Amino acid sequence: LIGAALVLFEWFDQSTAPGRVGILVLHQVNTFLLISAIVLTARSAGSHYSLNRDFTNRHSLKFVLGYLLLCLTAVFGVIAALGSMLYPAPSLLEGMKMDFISTSPVVVRIRILHPLIAVVGAMYLWWLVHAFSAEESKSEGSAPGGLLLGLLVVQLVVGFAAWLSHGPVLPKLFHLLLADLIVASFTAFGFAVFAERQDALENAAA
Protein backbone atom coordinates (compact mmCIF):
# COMPACT_ATOMS: atom_id res chain seq x y z
CA LEU A 1 0.00 0.00 0.00
CA ILE A 2 2.83 2.38 0.80
CA GLY A 3 4.55 1.59 -2.48
CA ALA A 4 1.27 2.08 -4.33
CA ALA A 5 0.81 5.50 -2.72
CA LEU A 6 4.20 6.63 -4.06
CA VAL A 7 3.07 5.75 -7.58
CA LEU A 8 -0.55 6.93 -7.38
CA PHE A 9 0.38 10.35 -5.99
CA GLU A 10 3.38 10.55 -8.35
CA TRP A 11 5.78 11.09 -5.45
CA PHE A 12 8.89 10.05 -7.36
CA ASP A 13 11.57 11.49 -9.64
CA GLN A 14 11.82 15.25 -8.91
CA SER A 15 8.59 15.59 -6.94
CA THR A 16 8.97 17.95 -3.96
CA ALA A 17 5.52 17.27 -2.49
CA PRO A 18 5.57 17.39 1.34
CA GLY A 19 3.84 14.03 1.51
CA ARG A 20 6.73 12.36 -0.24
CA VAL A 21 8.99 12.61 2.79
CA GLY A 22 6.40 11.09 5.09
CA ILE A 23 5.60 8.18 2.79
CA LEU A 24 9.29 7.42 2.21
CA VAL A 25 9.86 7.38 5.97
CA LEU A 26 6.95 4.97 6.44
CA HIS A 27 8.30 2.83 3.62
CA GLN A 28 11.73 2.53 5.26
CA VAL A 29 10.42 1.80 8.76
CA ASN A 30 7.95 -0.76 7.39
CA THR A 31 10.82 -2.44 5.54
CA PHE A 32 12.73 -2.76 8.82
CA LEU A 33 9.67 -4.26 10.53
CA LEU A 34 9.24 -6.76 7.70
CA ILE A 35 12.89 -7.81 7.95
CA SER A 36 12.58 -8.29 11.72
CA ALA A 37 9.38 -10.30 11.28
CA ILE A 38 11.11 -12.60 8.78
CA VAL A 39 14.14 -13.09 11.06
CA LEU A 40 11.98 -13.87 14.11
CA THR A 41 9.82 -16.29 12.13
CA ALA A 42 12.85 -18.11 10.71
CA ARG A 43 14.69 -18.19 14.03
CA SER A 44 11.78 -19.60 16.00
CA ALA A 45 10.65 -22.14 13.39
CA GLY A 46 10.93 -25.76 14.46
CA SER A 47 11.39 -25.15 18.18
CA HIS A 48 9.32 -23.83 21.04
CA TYR A 49 10.71 -20.83 22.89
CA SER A 50 9.67 -18.90 25.97
CA LEU A 51 10.71 -15.64 27.59
CA ASN A 52 12.12 -15.10 31.03
CA ARG A 53 9.58 -12.50 32.10
CA ASP A 54 11.64 -10.94 34.87
CA PHE A 55 14.67 -10.59 32.61
CA THR A 56 12.52 -9.28 29.74
CA ASN A 57 10.79 -6.70 31.92
CA ARG A 58 14.12 -5.41 33.20
CA HIS A 59 15.95 -5.14 29.89
CA SER A 60 13.48 -4.98 26.99
CA LEU A 61 13.44 -1.16 26.92
CA LYS A 62 17.18 -1.15 26.20
CA PHE A 63 16.56 -3.15 23.04
CA VAL A 64 13.53 -1.07 22.08
CA LEU A 65 15.73 2.02 22.30
CA GLY A 66 18.33 0.32 20.08
CA TYR A 67 15.68 -0.47 17.47
CA LEU A 68 14.34 3.08 17.61
CA LEU A 69 17.85 4.43 17.02
CA LEU A 70 18.18 2.19 13.98
CA CYS A 71 14.85 3.45 12.64
CA LEU A 72 15.74 7.07 13.40
CA THR A 73 19.07 6.71 11.61
CA ALA A 74 17.31 5.26 8.58
CA VAL A 75 14.64 7.98 8.62
CA PHE A 76 17.24 10.74 8.44
CA GLY A 77 19.16 8.69 5.91
CA VAL A 78 16.09 8.71 3.66
CA ILE A 79 15.76 12.46 4.13
CA ALA A 80 19.47 13.00 3.38
CA ALA A 81 19.27 10.90 0.21
CA LEU A 82 16.14 12.71 -0.94
CA GLY A 83 17.68 16.12 -0.29
CA SER A 84 20.82 15.20 -2.22
CA MET A 85 18.76 13.93 -5.15
CA LEU A 86 16.35 16.87 -5.36
CA TYR A 87 18.92 19.58 -4.67
CA PRO A 88 22.27 18.29 -5.97
CA ALA A 89 25.42 20.29 -5.34
CA PRO A 90 28.21 20.62 -7.91
CA SER A 91 30.82 19.53 -5.37
CA LEU A 92 31.19 18.06 -1.90
CA LEU A 93 32.24 21.44 -0.48
CA GLU A 94 29.24 23.20 -2.01
CA GLY A 95 26.97 20.53 -0.58
CA MET A 96 28.40 21.10 2.90
CA LYS A 97 27.79 24.82 2.57
CA MET A 98 24.17 24.19 1.58
CA ASP A 99 23.63 22.32 4.87
CA PHE A 100 24.15 25.53 6.84
CA ILE A 101 22.46 28.12 4.60
CA SER A 102 19.15 29.30 6.04
CA THR A 103 17.57 29.56 2.59
CA SER A 104 18.26 25.91 1.78
CA PRO A 105 15.26 23.53 1.79
CA VAL A 106 14.54 21.76 5.08
CA VAL A 107 15.48 18.34 3.69
CA VAL A 108 18.94 19.74 2.93
CA ARG A 109 19.47 21.55 6.24
CA ILE A 110 18.58 18.56 8.43
CA ARG A 111 20.52 15.90 6.54
CA ILE A 112 23.53 16.59 8.75
CA LEU A 113 21.59 14.80 11.51
CA HIS A 114 21.92 11.46 9.72
CA PRO A 115 25.64 10.86 10.39
CA LEU A 116 25.36 12.26 13.92
CA ILE A 117 22.50 9.92 14.87
CA ALA A 118 24.26 7.05 13.10
CA VAL A 119 27.38 7.43 15.25
CA VAL A 120 25.35 7.70 18.47
CA GLY A 121 23.31 4.65 17.47
CA ALA A 122 26.41 2.62 16.62
CA MET A 123 27.97 3.45 19.99
CA TYR A 124 24.80 2.43 21.81
CA LEU A 125 24.49 -0.86 19.92
CA TRP A 126 28.17 -1.56 20.58
CA TRP A 127 27.54 -1.12 24.32
CA LEU A 128 24.41 -3.26 24.12
CA VAL A 129 26.22 -6.18 22.51
CA HIS A 130 28.98 -6.13 25.10
CA ALA A 131 26.53 -5.71 27.98
CA PHE A 132 24.47 -8.75 26.96
CA SER A 133 27.13 -10.96 25.36
CA ALA A 134 26.93 -13.39 28.30
CA GLU A 135 23.20 -13.88 27.78
CA GLU A 136 23.69 -14.34 24.04
CA SER A 137 26.36 -16.99 24.59
CA LYS A 138 23.77 -19.22 26.28
CA SER A 139 21.81 -19.57 23.02
CA GLU A 140 22.49 -22.16 20.36
CA GLY A 141 24.00 -21.48 16.94
CA SER A 142 26.13 -18.62 15.71
CA ALA A 143 26.54 -15.39 17.64
CA PRO A 144 24.66 -12.56 15.85
CA GLY A 145 26.14 -10.02 18.25
CA GLY A 146 29.59 -10.41 16.69
CA LEU A 147 28.07 -10.13 13.22
CA LEU A 148 26.25 -6.99 14.29
CA LEU A 149 29.47 -5.33 15.48
CA GLY A 150 31.24 -6.20 12.24
CA LEU A 151 28.41 -4.82 10.14
CA LEU A 152 28.37 -1.60 12.18
CA VAL A 153 32.05 -0.98 11.46
CA VAL A 154 31.64 -1.69 7.75
CA GLN A 155 28.53 0.50 7.61
CA LEU A 156 30.29 3.50 9.11
CA VAL A 157 33.16 3.14 6.65
CA VAL A 158 30.82 2.71 3.66
CA GLY A 159 28.67 5.64 4.78
CA PHE A 160 31.71 7.88 5.00
CA ALA A 161 32.91 6.68 1.59
CA ALA A 162 29.46 7.31 0.07
CA TRP A 163 29.53 10.85 1.44
CA LEU A 164 33.04 11.50 0.09
CA SER A 165 32.19 10.06 -3.34
CA HIS A 166 29.37 12.63 -3.66
CA GLY A 167 27.04 11.09 -6.16
CA PRO A 168 27.61 7.49 -7.31
CA VAL A 169 24.57 5.30 -6.74
CA LEU A 170 26.41 2.02 -6.02
CA PRO A 171 27.88 3.03 -2.62
CA LYS A 172 24.46 4.33 -1.57
CA LEU A 173 22.77 1.06 -2.53
CA PHE A 174 25.41 -0.90 -0.61
CA HIS A 175 24.88 1.47 2.33
CA LEU A 176 21.15 0.68 2.27
CA LEU A 177 21.78 -3.06 2.01
CA LEU A 178 24.04 -2.92 5.06
CA ALA A 179 21.32 -1.07 6.99
CA ASP A 180 18.91 -3.93 6.28
CA LEU A 181 21.50 -6.51 7.33
CA ILE A 182 22.16 -4.60 10.57
CA VAL A 183 18.45 -4.68 11.40
CA ALA A 184 18.36 -8.42 10.69
CA SER A 185 21.41 -9.12 12.88
CA PHE A 186 20.13 -6.87 15.68
CA THR A 187 16.81 -8.73 15.65
CA ALA A 188 18.63 -12.08 15.77
CA PHE A 189 20.79 -10.78 18.62
CA GLY A 190 17.71 -9.71 20.60
CA PHE A 191 16.16 -13.13 20.04
CA ALA A 192 19.33 -14.84 21.25
CA VAL A 193 19.34 -12.72 24.41
CA PHE A 194 15.69 -13.07 25.39
CA ALA A 195 14.47 -16.40 24.01
CA GLU A 196 14.99 -19.72 25.73
CA ARG A 197 14.28 -23.07 24.11
CA GLN A 198 11.36 -24.65 25.88
CA ASP A 199 12.66 -28.20 25.40
CA ALA A 200 16.00 -27.22 26.91
CA LEU A 201 14.23 -25.78 29.93
CA GLU A 202 12.16 -28.94 30.35
CA ASN A 203 15.27 -31.15 30.16
CA ALA A 204 17.03 -28.96 32.73
CA ALA A 205 14.02 -29.18 35.05
CA ALA A 206 13.91 -32.97 34.66
Buried (B, 14 or more C-beta within 10 A) or exposed (E): EBEEBBEEEEBEEEEEEEEBBEBBBBBBBEBBBEBBEEBBEEBEEEEEBEEBEEEEEEBBEBBEBBBEBBBBBBBBBBBBBBBBEBBEBEEEEEBEEBBEEEEBBEBBBBBBBBBEBBEEBBEBBBEBBEEBBEBBEEBEEEBBBBBBBEBBEBBBEBBBEBBEEBEEEEBBEBBBEBBBBBBBBBBBBBBBBBBBBEEBBEEEEE
